[in-house]
């Protein structure tokens, strides 16, 4: 079952064109969740929010795409080539997730 999660930033964003909808997996949770993020949100901020929703605390979360590439936390989601419908996995670039 997929859970839909909206970030506080998304609630204020309004426009469908200013947001991305992605499916996120976490290593210790079998069920993916759908998140809605502003396109301009950084990978690091989005990954930290997703990690928190999965119950992870601390660490340095980022996303890994379906090609196995760990995304640069400092880039915006759109600059990191994240698209609507992408599947991402929460990873800890420090190794703790």
Phi and psi restraints in degrees (range 20) as a CNS / XPLOR table:
assign (resid 1 and name C) (resid 2 and name N)
       (resid 2 and name CA) (resid 2 and name C) 1.0 -98.6 20.0 2
assign (resid 2 and name N) (resid 2 and name CA)
       (resid 2 and name C) (resid 3 and name N) 1.0 129.2 20.0 2
assign (resid 2 and name C) (resid 3 and name N)
       (resid 3 and name CA) (resid 3 and name C) 1.0 -98.2 20.0 2
assign (resid 3 and name N) (resid 3 and name CA)
       (resid 3 and name C) (resid 4 and name N) 1.0 137.0 20.0 2
assign (resid 3 and name C) (resid 4 and name N)
       (resid 4 and name CA) (resid 4 and name C) 1.0 -96.9 20.0 2
assign (resid 4 and name N) (resid 4 and name CA)
       (resid 4 and name C) (resid 5 and name N) 1.0 128.0 20.0 2
assign (resid 4 and name C) (resid 5 and name N)
       (resid 5 and name CA) (resid 5 and name C) 1.0 -125.7 20.0 2
assign (resid 5 and name N) (resid 5 and name CA)
       (resid 5 and name C) (resid 6 and name N) 1.0 131.4 20.0 2
assign (resid 5 and name C) (resid 6 and name N)
       (resid 6 and name CA) (resid 6 and name C) 1.0 -111.4 20.0 2
assign (resid 6 and name N) (resid 6 and name CA)
       (resid 6 and name C) (resid 7 and name N) 1.0 128.4 20.0 2
assign (resid 6 and name C) (resid 7 and name N)
       (resid 7 and name CA) (resid 7 and name C) 1.0 -73.8 20.0 2
assign (resid 7 and name N) (resid 7 and name CA)
       (resid 7 and name C) (resid 8 and name N) 1.0 155.8 20.0 2
assign (resid 7 and name C) (resid 8 and name N)
       (resid 8 and name CA) (resid 8 and name C) 1.0 -57.6 20.0 2
assign (resid 8 and name N) (resid 8 and name CA)
       (resid 8 and name C) (resid 9 and name N) 1.0 -35.5 20.0 2
assign (resid 8 and name C) (resid 9 and name N)
       (resid 9 and name CA) (resid 9 and name C) 1.0 -63.7 20.0 2
assign (resid 9 and name N) (resid 9 and name CA)
       (resid 9 and name C) (resid 10 and name N) 1.0 -36.0 20.0 2
assign (resid 9 and name C) (resid 10 and name N)
       (resid 10 and name CA) (resid 10 and name C) 1.0 -65.8 20.0 2
assign (resid 10 and name N) (resid 10 and name CA)
       (resid 10 and name C) (resid 11 and name N) 1.0 -39.2 20.0 2
assign (resid 10 and name C) (resid 11 and name N)
       (resid 11 and name CA) (resid 11 and name C) 1.0 -59.6 20.0 2
assign (resid 11 and name N) (resid 11 and name CA)
       (resid 11 and name C) (resid 12 and name N) 1.0 -31.6 20.0 2
assign (resid 11 and name C) (resid 12 and name N)
       (resid 12 and name CA) (resid 12 and name C) 1.0 -89.2 20.0 2
assign (resid 12 and name N) (resid 12 and name CA)
       (resid 12 and name C) (resid 13 and name N) 1.0 -18.6 20.0 2
assign (resid 12 and name C) (resid 13 and name N)
       (resid 13 and name CA) (resid 13 and name C) 1.0 -67.5 20.0 2
assign (resid 13 and name N) (resid 13 and name CA)
       (resid 13 and name C) (resid 14 and name N) 1.0 -41.5 20.0 2
assign (resid 13 and name C) (resid 14 and name N)
       (resid 14 and name CA) (resid 14 and name C) 1.0 79.8 20.0 2
assign (resid 14 and name N) (resid 14 and name CA)
       (resid 14 and name C) (resid 15 and name N) 1.0 -70.4 20.0 2
assign (resid 14 and name C) (resid 15 and name N)
       (resid 15 and name CA) (resid 15 and name C) 1.0 -68.9 20.0 2
assign (resid 15 and name N) (resid 15 and name CA)
       (resid 15 and name C) (resid 16 and name N) 1.0 134.0 20.0 2
assign (resid 15 and name C) (resid 16 and name N)
       (resid 16 and name CA) (resid 16 and name C) 1.0 -62.0 20.0 2
assign (resid 16 and name N) (resid 16 and name CA)
       (resid 16 and name C) (resid 17 and name N) 1.0 -28.8 20.0 2
assign (resid 16 and name C) (resid 17 and name N)
       (resid 17 and name CA) (resid 17 and name C) 1.0 -78.8 20.0 2
assign (resid 17 and name N) (resid 17 and name CA)
       (resid 17 and name C) (resid 18 and name N) 1.0 -12.5 20.0 2
assign (resid 17 and name C) (resid 18 and name N)
       (resid 18 and name CA) (resid 18 and name C) 1.0 -98.8 20.0 2
assign (resid 18 and name N) (resid 18 and name CA)
       (resid 18 and name C) (resid 19 and name N) 1.0 9.5 20.0 2
assign (resid 18 and name C) (resid 19 and name N)
       (resid 19 and name CA) (resid 19 and name C) 1.0 -130.6 20.0 2
assign (resid 19 and name N) (resid 19 and name CA)
       (resid 19 and name C) (resid 20 and name N) 1.0 160.2 20.0 2
assign (resid 19 and name C) (resid 20 and name N)
       (resid 20 and name CA) (resid 20 and name C) 1.0 -122.2 20.0 2
assign (resid 20 and name N) (resid 20 and name CA)
       (resid 20 and name C) (resid 21 and name N) 1.0 142.4 20.0 2
assign (resid 20 and name C) (resid 21 and name N)
       (resid 21 and name CA) (resid 21 and name C) 1.0 -112.4 20.0 2
assign (resid 21 and name N) (resid 21 and name CA)
       (resid 21 and name C) (resid 22 and name N) 1.0 121.8 20.0 2
assign (resid 21 and name C) (resid 22 and name N)
       (resid 22 and name CA) (resid 22 and name C) 1.0 -130.7 20.0 2
assign (resid 22 and name N) (resid 22 and name CA)
       (resid 22 and name C) (resid 23 and name N) 1.0 156.0 20.0 2
assign (resid 22 and name C) (resid 23 and name N)
       (resid 23 and name CA) (resid 23 and name C) 1.0 -102.9 20.0 2
assign (resid 23 and name N) (resid 23 and name CA)
       (resid 23 and name C) (resid 24 and name N) 1.0 126.9 20.0 2
assign (resid 23 and name C) (resid 24 and name N)
       (resid 24 and name CA) (resid 24 and name C) 1.0 -119.8 20.0 2
assign (resid 24 and name N) (resid 24 and name CA)
       (resid 24 and name C) (resid 25 and name N) 1.0 134.1 20.0 2
assign (resid 24 and name C) (resid 25 and name N)
       (resid 25 and name CA) (resid 25 and name C) 1.0 -109.3 20.0 2
assign (resid 25 and name N) (resid 25 and name CA)
       (resid 25 and name C) (resid 26 and name N) 1.0 156.2 20.0 2
assign (resid 25 and name C) (resid 26 and name N)
       (resid 26 and name CA) (resid 26 and name C) 1.0 -131.0 20.0 2
assign (resid 26 and name N) (resid 26 and name CA)
       (resid 26 and name C) (resid 27 and name N) 1.0 146.7 20.0 2
assign (resid 26 and name C) (resid 27 and name N)
       (resid 27 and name CA) (resid 27 and name C) 1.0 -56.0 20.0 2
assign (resid 27 and name N) (resid 27 and name CA)
       (resid 27 and name C) (resid 28 and name N) 1.0 -36.0 20.0 2
assign (resid 27 and name C) (resid 28 and name N)
       (resid 28 and name CA) (resid 28 and name C) 1.0 -103.5 20.0 2
assign (resid 28 and name N) (resid 28 and name CA)
       (resid 28 and name C) (resid 29 and name N) 1.0 16.4 20.0 2
assign (resid 28 and name C) (resid 29 and name N)
       (resid 29 and name CA) (resid 29 and name C) 1.0 -133.5 20.0 2
assign (resid 29 and name N) (resid 29 and name CA)
       (resid 29 and name C) (resid 30 and name N) 1.0 119.7 20.0 2
assign (resid 29 and name C) (resid 30 and name N)
       (resid 30 and name CA) (resid 30 and name C) 1.0 -72.2 20.0 2
assign (resid 30 and name N) (resid 30 and name CA)
       (resid 30 and name C) (resid 31 and name N) 1.0 -17.9 20.0 2
assign (resid 30 and name C) (resid 31 and name N)
       (resid 31 and name CA) (resid 31 and name C) 1.0 -101.7 20.0 2
assign (resid 31 and name N) (resid 31 and name CA)
       (resid 31 and name C) (resid 32 and name N) 1.0 124.7 20.0 2
assign (resid 31 and name C) (resid 32 and name N)
       (resid 32 and name CA) (resid 32 and name C) 1.0 -72.3 20.0 2
assign (resid 32 and name N) (resid 32 and name CA)
       (resid 32 and name C) (resid 33 and name N) 1.0 162.2 20.0 2
assign (resid 32 and name C) (resid 33 and name N)
       (resid 33 and name CA) (resid 33 and name C) 1.0 -130.2 20.0 2
assign (resid 33 and name N) (resid 33 and name CA)
       (resid 33 and name C) (resid 34 and name N) 1.0 147.5 20.0 2
assign (resid 33 and name C) (resid 34 and name N)
       (resid 34 and name CA) (resid 34 and name C) 1.0 -97.9 20.0 2
assign (resid 34 and name N) (resid 34 and name CA)
       (resid 34 and name C) (resid 35 and name N) 1.0 129.3 20.0 2
assign (resid 34 and name C) (resid 35 and name N)
       (resid 35 and name CA) (resid 35 and name C) 1.0 -120.1 20.0 2
assign (resid 35 and name N) (resid 35 and name CA)
       (resid 35 and name C) (resid 36 and name N) 1.0 150.0 20.0 2
assign (resid 35 and name C) (resid 36 and name N)
       (resid 36 and name CA) (resid 36 and name C) 1.0 -118.3 20.0 2
assign (resid 36 and name N) (resid 36 and name CA)
       (resid 36 and name C) (resid 37 and name N) 1.0 117.0 20.0 2
assign (resid 36 and name C) (resid 37 and name N)
       (resid 37 and name CA) (resid 37 and name C) 1.0 -123.3 20.0 2
assign (resid 37 and name N) (resid 37 and name CA)
       (resid 37 and name C) (resid 38 and name N) 1.0 148.8 20.0 2
assign (resid 37 and name C) (resid 38 and name N)
       (resid 38 and name CA) (resid 38 and name C) 1.0 -62.9 20.0 2
assign (resid 38 and name N) (resid 38 and name CA)
       (resid 38 and name C) (resid 39 and name N) 1.0 140.4 20.0 2
assign (resid 38 and name C) (resid 39 and name N)
       (resid 39 and name CA) (resid 39 and name C) 1.0 -58.0 20.0 2
assign (resid 39 and name N) (resid 39 and name CA)
       (resid 39 and name C) (resid 40 and name N) 1.0 -30.4 20.0 2
assign (resid 39 and name C) (resid 40 and name N)
       (resid 40 and name CA) (resid 40 and name C) 1.0 -88.2 20.0 2
assign (resid 40 and name N) (resid 40 and name CA)
       (resid 40 and name C) (resid 41 and name N) 1.0 -3.0 20.0 2
assign (resid 40 and name C) (resid 41 and name N)
       (resid 41 and name CA) (resid 41 and name C) 1.0 -67.1 20.0 2
assign (resid 41 and name N) (resid 41 and name CA)
       (resid 41 and name C) (resid 42 and name N) 1.0 144.1 20.0 2
assign (resid 41 and name C) (resid 42 and name N)
       (resid 42 and name CA) (resid 42 and name C) 1.0 -72.5 20.0 2
assign (resid 42 and name N) (resid 42 and name CA)
       (resid 42 and name C) (resid 43 and name N) 1.0 153.1 20.0 2
assign (resid 42 and name C) (resid 43 and name N)
       (resid 43 and name CA) (resid 43 and name C) 1.0 -56.1 20.0 2
assign (resid 43 and name N) (resid 43 and name CA)
       (resid 43 and name C) (resid 44 and name N) 1.0 -44.1 20.0 2
assign (resid 43 and name C) (resid 44 and name N)
       (resid 44 and name CA) (resid 44 and name C) 1.0 -60.6 20.0 2
assign (resid 44 and name N) (resid 44 and name CA)
       (resid 44 and name C) (resid 45 and name N) 1.0 -44.6 20.0 2
assign (resid 44 and name C) (resid 45 and name N)
       (resid 45 and name CA) (resid 45 and name C) 1.0 -67.1 20.0 2
assign (resid 45 and name N) (resid 45 and name CA)
       (resid 45 and name C) (resid 46 and name N) 1.0 -42.5 20.0 2
assign (resid 45 and name C) (resid 46 and name N)
       (resid 46 and name CA) (resid 46 and name C) 1.0 -65.5 20.0 2
assign (resid 46 and name N) (resid 46 and name CA)
       (resid 46 and name C) (resid 47 and name N) 1.0 -42.8 20.0 2
assign (resid 46 and name C) (resid 47 and name N)
       (resid 47 and name CA) (resid 47 and name C) 1.0 -66.4 20.0 2
assign (resid 47 and name N) (resid 47 and name CA)
       (resid 47 and name C) (resid 48 and name N) 1.0 -39.1 20.0 2
assign (resid 47 and name C) (resid 48 and name N)
       (resid 48 and name CA) (resid 48 and name C) 1.0 -63.3 20.0 2
assign (resid 48 and name N) (resid 48 and name CA)
       (resid 48 and name C) (resid 49 and name N) 1.0 -41.8 20.0 2
assign (resid 48 and name C) (resid 49 and name N)
       (resid 49 and name CA) (resid 49 and name C) 1.0 -63.8 20.0 2
assign (resid 49 and name N) (resid 49 and name CA)
       (resid 49 and name C) (resid 50 and name N) 1.0 -46.7 20.0 2
assign (resid 49 and name C) (resid 50 and name N)
       (resid 50 and name CA) (resid 50 and name C) 1.0 -62.0 20.0 2
assign (resid 50 and name N) (resid 50 and name CA)
       (resid 50 and name C) (resid 51 and name N) 1.0 -44.3 20.0 2
assign (resid 50 and name C) (resid 51 and name N)
       (resid 51 and name CA) (resid 51 and name C) 1.0 -58.8 20.0 2
assign (resid 51 and name N) (resid 51 and name CA)
       (resid 51 and name C) (resid 52 and name N) 1.0 -42.6 20.0 2
assign (resid 51 and name C) (resid 52 and name N)
       (resid 52 and name CA) (resid 52 and name C) 1.0 -61.7 20.0 2
assign (resid 52 and name N) (resid 52 and name CA)
       (resid 52 and name C) (resid 53 and name N) 1.0 -41.5 20.0 2
assign (resid 52 and name C) (resid 53 and name N)
       (resid 53 and name CA) (resid 53 and name C) 1.0 -65.5 20.0 2
assign (resid 53 and name N) (resid 53 and name CA)
       (resid 53 and name C) (resid 54 and name N) 1.0 -27.3 20.0 2
assign (resid 53 and name C) (resid 54 and name N)
       (resid 54 and name CA) (resid 54 and name C) 1.0 -86.2 20.0 2
assign (resid 54 and name N) (resid 54 and name CA)
       (resid 54 and name C) (resid 55 and name N) 1.0 -1.6 20.0 2
assign (resid 54 and name C) (resid 55 and name N)
       (resid 55 and name CA) (resid 55 and name C) 1.0 93.8 20.0 2
assign (resid 55 and name N) (resid 55 and name CA)
       (resid 55 and name C) (resid 56 and name N) 1.0 10.0 20.0 2
assign (resid 55 and name C) (resid 56 and name N)
       (resid 56 and name CA) (resid 56 and name C) 1.0 -86.0 20.0 2
assign (resid 56 and name N) (resid 56 and name CA)
       (resid 56 and name C) (resid 57 and name N) 1.0 143.9 20.0 2
assign (resid 56 and name C) (resid 57 and name N)
       (resid 57 and name CA) (resid 57 and name C) 1.0 -128.5 20.0 2
assign (resid 57 and name N) (resid 57 and name CA)
       (resid 57 and name C) (resid 58 and name N) 1.0 141.0 20.0 2
assign (resid 57 and name C) (resid 58 and name N)
       (resid 58 and name CA) (resid 58 and name C) 1.0 75.4 20.0 2
assign (resid 58 and name N) (resid 58 and name CA)
       (resid 58 and name C) (resid 59 and name N) 1.0 -164.7 20.0 2
assign (resid 58 and name C) (resid 59 and name N)
       (resid 59 and name CA) (resid 59 and name C) 1.0 77.3 20.0 2
assign (resid 59 and name N) (resid 59 and name CA)
       (resid 59 and name C) (resid 60 and name N) 1.0 -171.7 20.0 2
assign (resid 59 and name C) (resid 60 and name N)
       (resid 60 and name CA) (resid 60 and name C) 1.0 -128.0 20.0 2
assign (resid 60 and name N) (resid 60 and name CA)
       (resid 60 and name C) (resid 61 and name N) 1.0 77.2 20.0 2
assign (resid 60 and name C) (resid 61 and name N)
       (resid 61 and name CA) (resid 61 and name C) 1.0 -71.5 20.0 2
assign (resid 61 and name N) (resid 61 and name CA)
       (resid 61 and name C) (resid 62 and name N) 1.0 147.1 20.0 2
assign (resid 61 and name C) (resid 62 and name N)
       (resid 62 and name CA) (resid 62 and name C) 1.0 -142.7 20.0 2
assign (resid 62 and name N) (resid 62 and name CA)
       (resid 62 and name C) (resid 63 and name N) 1.0 -174.9 20.0 2
assign (resid 62 and name C) (resid 63 and name N)
       (resid 63 and name CA) (resid 63 and name C) 1.0 -113.8 20.0 2
assign (resid 63 and name N) (resid 63 and name CA)
       (resid 63 and name C) (resid 64 and name N) 1.0 148.3 20.0 2
assign (resid 63 and name C) (resid 64 and name N)
       (resid 64 and name CA) (resid 64 and name C) 1.0 -115.9 20.0 2
assign (resid 64 and name N) (resid 64 and name CA)
       (resid 64 and name C) (resid 65 and name N) 1.0 132.7 20.0 2
assign (resid 64 and name C) (resid 65 and name N)
       (resid 65 and name CA) (resid 65 and name C) 1.0 -85.4 20.0 2
assign (resid 65 and name N) (resid 65 and name CA)
       (resid 65 and name C) (resid 66 and name N) 1.0 179.3 20.0 2
assign (resid 65 and name C) (resid 66 and name N)
       (resid 66 and name CA) (resid 66 and name C) 1.0 -67.9 20.0 2
assign (resid 66 and name N) (resid 66 and name CA)
       (resid 66 and name C) (resid 67 and name N) 1.0 -14.6 20.0 2
assign (resid 66 and name C) (resid 67 and name N)
       (resid 67 and name CA) (resid 67 and name C) 1.0 -89.8 20.0 2
assign (resid 67 and name N) (resid 67 and name CA)
       (resid 67 and name C) (resid 68 and name N) 1.0 1.3 20.0 2
assign (resid 67 and name C) (resid 68 and name N)
       (resid 68 and name CA) (resid 68 and name C) 1.0 86.1 20.0 2
assign (resid 68 and name N) (resid 68 and name CA)
       (resid 68 and name C) (resid 69 and name N) 1.0 7.1 20.0 2
assign (resid 68 and name C) (resid 69 and name N)
       (resid 69 and name CA) (resid 69 and name C) 1.0 -85.2 20.0 2
assign (resid 69 and name N) (resid 69 and name CA)
       (resid 69 and name C) (resid 70 and name N) 1.0 126.8 20.0 2
assign (resid 69 and name C) (resid 70 and name N)
       (resid 70 and name CA) (resid 70 and name C) 1.0 -81.1 20.0 2
assign (resid 70 and name N) (resid 70 and name CA)
       (resid 70 and name C) (resid 71 and name N) 1.0 125.5 20.0 2
assign (resid 70 and name C) (resid 71 and name N)
       (resid 71 and name CA) (resid 71 and name C) 1.0 -79.1 20.0 2
assign (resid 71 and name N) (resid 71 and name CA)
       (resid 71 and name C) (resid 72 and name N) 1.0 145.5 20.0 2
assign (resid 71 and name C) (resid 72 and name N)
       (resid 72 and name CA) (resid 72 and name C) 1.0 -67.3 20.0 2
assign (resid 72 and name N) (resid 72 and name CA)
       (resid 72 and name C) (resid 73 and name N) 1.0 120.0 20.0 2
assign (resid 72 and name C) (resid 73 and name N)
       (resid 73 and name CA) (resid 73 and name C) 1.0 -63.2 20.0 2
assign (resid 73 and name N) (resid 73 and name CA)
       (resid 73 and name C) (resid 74 and name N) 1.0 -23.3 20.0 2
assign (resid 73 and name C) (resid 74 and name N)
       (resid 74 and name CA) (resid 74 and name C) 1.0 -85.4 20.0 2
assign (resid 74 and name N) (resid 74 and name CA)
       (resid 74 and name C) (resid 75 and name N) 1.0 -13.6 20.0 2
assign (resid 74 and name C) (resid 75 and name N)
       (resid 75 and name CA) (resid 75 and name C) 1.0 -83.8 20.0 2
assign (resid 75 and name N) (resid 75 and name CA)
       (resid 75 and name C) (resid 76 and name N) 1.0 154.0 20.0 2
assign (resid 75 and name C) (resid 76 and name N)
       (resid 76 and name CA) (resid 76 and name C) 1.0 -69.8 20.0 2
assign (resid 76 and name N) (resid 76 and name CA)
       (resid 76 and name C) (resid 77 and name N) 1.0 161.0 20.0 2
assign (resid 76 and name C) (resid 77 and name N)
       (resid 77 and name CA) (resid 77 and name C) 1.0 -58.0 20.0 2
assign (resid 77 and name N) (resid 77 and name CA)
       (resid 77 and name C) (resid 78 and name N) 1.0 -43.9 20.0 2
assign (resid 77 and name C) (resid 78 and name N)
       (resid 78 and name CA) (resid 78 and name C) 1.0 -67.0 20.0 2
assign (resid 78 and name N) (resid 78 and name CA)
       (resid 78 and name C) (resid 79 and name N) 1.0 -38.0 20.0 2
assign (resid 78 and name C) (resid 79 and name N)
       (resid 79 and name CA) (resid 79 and name C) 1.0 -67.6 20.0 2
assign (resid 79 and name N) (resid 79 and name CA)
       (resid 79 and name C) (resid 80 and name N) 1.0 -25.7 20.0 2
assign (resid 79 and name C) (resid 80 and name N)
       (resid 80 and name CA) (resid 80 and name C) 1.0 -86.5 20.0 2
assign (resid 80 and name N) (resid 80 and name CA)
       (resid 80 and name C) (resid 81 and name N) 1.0 8.8 20.0 2
assign (resid 80 and name C) (resid 81 and name N)
       (resid 81 and name CA) (resid 81 and name C) 1.0 65.1 20.0 2
assign (resid 81 and name N) (resid 81 and name CA)
       (resid 81 and name C) (resid 82 and name N) 1.0 36.3 20.0 2
assign (resid 81 and name C) (resid 82 and name N)
       (resid 82 and name CA) (resid 82 and name C) 1.0 -86.6 20.0 2
assign (resid 82 and name N) (resid 82 and name CA)
       (resid 82 and name C) (resid 83 and name N) 1.0 133.3 20.0 2
assign (resid 82 and name C) (resid 83 and name N)
       (resid 83 and name CA) (resid 83 and name C) 1.0 -121.8 20.0 2
assign (resid 83 and name N) (resid 83 and name CA)
       (resid 83 and name C) (resid 84 and name N) 1.0 160.4 20.0 2
assign (resid 83 and name C) (resid 84 and name N)
       (resid 84 and name CA) (resid 84 and name C) 1.0 -52.9 20.0 2
assign (resid 84 and name N) (resid 84 and name CA)
       (resid 84 and name C) (resid 85 and name N) 1.0 133.5 20.0 2
assign (resid 84 and name C) (resid 85 and name N)
       (resid 85 and name CA) (resid 85 and name C) 1.0 86.2 20.0 2
assign (resid 85 and name N) (resid 85 and name CA)
       (resid 85 and name C) (resid 86 and name N) 1.0 -4.1 20.0 2
assign (resid 85 and name C) (resid 86 and name N)
       (resid 86 and name CA) (resid 86 and name C) 1.0 -62.2 20.0 2
assign (resid 86 and name N) (resid 86 and name CA)
       (resid 86 and name C) (resid 87 and name N) 1.0 151.5 20.0 2
assign (resid 86 and name C) (resid 87 and name N)
       (resid 87 and name CA) (resid 87 and name C) 1.0 -105.8 20.0 2
assign (resid 87 and name N) (resid 87 and name CA)
       (resid 87 and name C) (resid 88 and name N) 1.0 125.9 20.0 2
assign (resid 87 and name C) (resid 88 and name N)
       (resid 88 and name CA) (resid 88 and name C) 1.0 -126.3 20.0 2
assign (resid 88 and name N) (resid 88 and name CA)
       (resid 88 and name C) (resid 89 and name N) 1.0 156.8 20.0 2
assign (resid 88 and name C) (resid 89 and name N)
       (resid 89 and name CA) (resid 89 and name C) 1.0 -122.3 20.0 2
assign (resid 89 and name N) (resid 89 and name CA)
       (resid 89 and name C) (resid 90 and name N) 1.0 137.2 20.0 2
assign (resid 89 and name C) (resid 90 and name N)
       (resid 90 and name CA) (resid 90 and name C) 1.0 -73.7 20.0 2
assign (resid 90 and name N) (resid 90 and name CA)
       (resid 90 and name C) (resid 91 and name N) 1.0 127.2 20.0 2
assign (resid 90 and name C) (resid 91 and name N)
       (resid 91 and name CA) (resid 91 and name C) 1.0 -131.6 20.0 2
assign (resid 91 and name N) (resid 91 and name CA)
       (resid 91 and name C) (resid 92 and name N) 1.0 154.1 20.0 2
assign (resid 91 and name C) (resid 92 and name N)
       (resid 92 and name CA) (resid 92 and name C) 1.0 -105.7 20.0 2
assign (resid 92 and name N) (resid 92 and name CA)
       (resid 92 and name C) (resid 93 and name N) 1.0 114.7 20.0 2
assign (resid 92 and name C) (resid 93 and name N)
       (resid 93 and name CA) (resid 93 and name C) 1.0 -69.9 20.0 2
assign (resid 93 and name N) (resid 93 and name CA)
       (resid 93 and name C) (resid 94 and name N) 1.0 -9.1 20.0 2
assign (resid 93 and name C) (resid 94 and name N)
       (resid 94 and name CA) (resid 94 and name C) 1.0 -92.4 20.0 2
assign (resid 94 and name N) (resid 94 and name CA)
       (resid 94 and name C) (resid 95 and name N) 1.0 -6.9 20.0 2
assign (resid 94 and name C) (resid 95 and name N)
       (resid 95 and name CA) (resid 95 and name C) 1.0 94.9 20.0 2
assign (resid 95 and name N) (resid 95 and name CA)
       (resid 95 and name C) (resid 96 and name N) 1.0 8.4 20.0 2
assign (resid 95 and name C) (resid 96 and name N)
       (resid 96 and name CA) (resid 96 and name C) 1.0 -98.1 20.0 2
assign (resid 96 and name N) (resid 96 and name CA)
       (resid 96 and name C) (resid 97 and name N) 1.0 -6.9 20.0 2
